[in-house]
Amino acid sequence: MALIDIQELTVKYRGRKQPILEDVNLSLYAGETVLLLGASGCGKSTLALTLNGLIPHESGIILRGRVHVNGLETQRESVARLAQEVGIVFQDPEAQFATLTVEDEIAFGLENLCVPVSEMDGRIEQALLSVGLPDHRQRPVDQLSGGEKQRIALASLLAMEPGVLVFDEPTANLDPVGTRNVFALLRQIKEQSAHTIILIEHKLDDLMDLVDRVVVLGRAGSIIADGTPRSVFYDSIETLQEYGVWVPQIALLAQRLRAQGVTLPHNPVTLAEAEQALRQSDFVIAAPSQSIPAIDEQVTQPAIEIRDLSLHHGARTILDHISLSVPQGDFLALVGANGAGKTTLAHHMMDIQHAPAGKVLLHGKEITRFSARELVHEVGYVFQNPEHQFITESVSDEIGYSLRVMGLSPDVVEARTSDLLERFGLTRLARANPFTLSHGEKRRLSVATVLAAGQRTLILDEPTFGQDQRNADALLDLLRSLHAEGHTIVAITHDMTLVAQHAQHVAVMSSGQLLFHGTPSGLFAQPDLLTRANLTPPPLALLSTRMGWPNLHTLDAIVSASQRPIIHNDPI
């Protein structure tokens, strides 16, 4: 029998005309690790919340259908009872913390389940051991790193001993090394227990060895693919791309190479399988250039210039003598581990945090000499948390707000708003309240509101966070076109594929220091530097290194190189 049985499920939210899920049928079995994919706003998180009863007991309305978990009908059981069956780790672990210390946080759930005090100590100790943090029992939760917070959120669930664990984009806020650590933890859980694991995630290449089954939701929760990773990502790849669903880079590479006539012996879904398939295939590649271009020292005035900027909070150093020049028309990726100082540095570029006189210049003028109105017309800033910049009650009003403040005519405001709604796939949500959107939809709206004003310099904090493949590509294509028109782009990101594909230059930060400023190729050629900064190359850059292809770090670069004069690449 299915552990989770969903029949004809239809769910909507108050204030929304259309259901978010409609007539969903799905059966999941004990011990499976299931990857749940779908475009932004298709209802993945909504489906997860029906499993532990938060829908309909706390939010949302089940119009029809049934959800059974381990024989329990979720509409008839309390959230407290269902918490013993299903535990959910959300994107932001802080959103589910209720106490001040690690021990109290884990005990909180046990107390709500009325677990005897005599059992609590053993459960807390075992839960911390399971997530690799046995010495963190007395640590304040606000002093944990992003990765540690995710582990404590998971420990809190493990202590309650649910049979089903749901992870809703658990690595969304983590740097590349933190992401790999979480996936390593999931591997341990999978190997050591019989948990049923449901993953909502789009960083696919690093987790494919974990996954037994892939379920893909289409519009309104319709299931458009269901099967093994190999079958879904090859037999249904065109459908997934049509719906804007993330696909592993390895599968995309295999698809593109086959289109070029390359014969692969099997369909790889992991990096190791791709390396094996390429070595056993008829694939040949031209020897790429070994040279790494230096930064083009432009004679023109920099768009942004940071001069020996430092910032201290008590004894803690946040920024340590940072000097950085961003040329006009540059596309700069600002990368580093969680807490490296990236966002703090970016806040100084926008004067959200005030720098001492002479430390930050914008277009050659000291930033403190700009009025707030002038600055908003010069630099647009997209925050990591979209909700922090919403100020109206509808999506269309949110986009049009800055245009009205600029004094543009109603006709111009309406035309620009309509264009941006269409460009960002938000037309059907024009009258919706911004706070009712999915995270991906909120991210698209936050970018659209900034682009409406047409500033020369754009700073984006994690621009692809929460986006599906289609909308991430559309956004990056838009940024590429703005860059081509002469706009200066600064993207704070953990997405190393974005860095490889789109950045002209990259600045690497660690513990408030600037470790590197150069090209992406120059960065990927320094593994020791990447390790020091808690970064990892994107999957295709790792594959290229294993295959001995210097400077081929993107899908387009590898495919293009395969069309050049043939030089055989002997196995290492």
NORNOR-V45832 format. One record per pair of residues at least 12 apart in sequence whose ideal C-beta (glycine too) atoms are under 7 Angstrom apart, sorted by the first residue. I is the first residue (numbers start at 1). J is the second residue. Records with the same first field share a line. If there is no record, write none. Layout:
I->J, J
This chain:
2->27, 28, 29
3->28, 29, 30, 70, 196
4->27, 28, 51, 69, 164
5->27, 68
6->24, 25, 26, 67
7->25, 65, 66
8->23, 25, 64, 65
9->21, 24, 50, 65, 67
10->22, 23, 63, 64, 65
11->46, 50, 55, 60, 61, 62, 63
12->61, 63
13->60, 436
14->61
15->433, 436
16->432, 436
19->63, 220
20->43, 46
21->43, 46, 47, 220, 221
22->220, 221
24->47, 221
26->215, 223
28->196
30->194, 196
31->194, 196
32->196, 212, 213
33->190, 197, 210, 211, 212
34->198, 199, 212, 213, 215
35->199, 201, 211, 214
36->198, 199, 200, 215
37->214, 216, 245, 246
38->216, 217, 218, 245
39->243, 244, 245, 468, 470
40->438, 440, 441, 466, 467, 468, 471
41->438, 440, 441
42->217, 218, 219, 221
43->217, 221
44->200, 217
45->168, 200
46->60
47->221
48->88, 166, 168, 198, 200
50->67, 74
51->67, 69, 74, 86, 164, 166
52->79, 82, 83, 86, 88
53->74, 77, 79, 82
54->79
56->75
57->79
58->79
62->75
69->82, 85, 86, 164
70->85, 163
72->85
80->112, 113
83->113, 160, 162
84->113, 160, 162
85->162, 163, 164
86->162, 164, 166
87->157, 160, 162, 165, 166
88->166, 168
89->150, 153, 154, 157, 167, 168, 170
90->168
91->168, 169, 172, 173, 439
92->173
93->149, 150, 153
94->149
96->153
97->141
100->140, 141
101->138, 139, 140, 141
102->136, 137, 139, 141, 152
103->124, 137, 138
105->141, 152, 156
106->124, 127, 155, 156, 159
107->120, 124
109->156, 159, 160
110->123, 159, 160
113->160
123->159
124->137, 159
127->155, 158, 159
128->155
130->155, 158
131->151, 154, 155, 185
132->151, 185
133->148, 151
136->148
145->338, 339
146->173, 174, 178, 338
147->174, 178, 181, 182
150->170, 174, 182
151->185
163->195, 196
164->196, 198
165->195, 197
166->198
167->199, 200
168->200
169->200, 201
170->182
171->201, 203
172->465, 466
174->338, 494
175->337, 338, 494, 534, 535
176->494, 496, 535, 536
177->337, 534, 535, 536
178->338
179->203, 206
180->206, 536
183->206, 207, 210
186->210
187->210
190->210
202->246
204->246, 248
205->248, 249, 250, 271, 539
208->229, 248, 269, 270
209->270
211->229
213->227, 228
214->227, 229, 232
216->232, 240, 245
218->243
224->239, 243
225->239, 240
229->269
230->267, 269
233->247, 248, 251, 269
234->251, 267
237->251, 255
244->468, 469, 470, 471
245->468, 469
246->468, 469
247->469
248->269
249->497, 539, 540, 555
250->268, 269, 270, 271, 274, 539
251->269
252->555
253->274, 540, 555, 558
254->267, 268
256->555, 559
257->283, 559, 562
260->559, 562, 563
262->281, 282, 283, 562
263->281, 282
264->277, 281
265->277, 280, 281
271->539, 542, 543
274->543
275->543, 546, 547
278->547
279->571
283->562
284->566, 567, 568, 569
285->549, 561, 562, 567, 569
286->561, 564, 565, 567
287->567
288->549, 550, 551, 552, 561
289->551
290->550
292->519, 521, 522, 525
293->519
295->505, 518
298->327
300->328
301->328, 363, 364
302->325, 326, 327, 328
303->326, 327, 328, 330, 363, 457, 488
304->326, 349, 362, 457
305->325, 361
306->322, 323, 324, 359, 360
307->323, 358, 359
308->321, 323, 359
309->322, 348, 355, 359, 360
311->344
317->512
318->341, 344, 512
319->341, 344, 345, 512
320->512, 513
322->345, 514
324->507, 514, 517
326->488, 490
328->488
329->486, 488
330->488, 504, 505
331->483, 489, 502, 503, 504
332->490, 503, 505, 507
333->491, 493, 498, 499, 503, 506
334->346, 490, 491, 492, 507, 509
335->493, 499, 506, 508, 535
336->508, 509, 510, 533
337->510, 533, 534
340->509, 510, 511
341->509, 512
342->492, 509
343->384, 461, 492
346->459, 461, 490, 492
348->360
349->459, 490
350->379, 381, 459
351->367, 368, 375
354->368
355->367
362->378, 379
377->453, 455
378->455, 456, 457
379->455, 457, 459
380->450, 453, 455, 458
381->450, 459
382->446, 447, 450, 460, 461, 463
383->446, 461
384->461, 462, 465
386->442, 443, 445, 446
387->435, 442
389->446, 449
390->434, 435
393->433
394->430, 431, 432, 433
395->426, 429, 430, 432, 434, 445
396->417, 421, 430, 431
398->434, 445, 449
399->417, 420, 421, 448, 449, 452
400->413, 417
402->449, 452, 453
403->416, 452
406->453
416->452
420->448, 451, 452
424->444, 448
425->444, 471
426->441, 444, 445, 448
429->441
439->466
440->466, 467, 468, 471
443->465, 466, 467
444->471
447->460, 463, 475
456->487, 488
457->487, 488
458->482, 487, 489
459->490
460->491, 492
461->492
462->492, 493, 494
463->475, 491, 493
464->495, 498
476->498, 502
480->502
496->535, 536, 537, 538
497->538
499->520
500->520, 538, 541, 553, 554
501->554
503->520
505->517, 518, 519
506->518, 520, 523
508->523, 529, 533
510->532, 533
515->529, 532, 533
516->529
520->553
521->551, 553
524->537, 541, 553
538->553
540->553, 554, 555, 558
541->553
544->558
547->569
548->569, 572
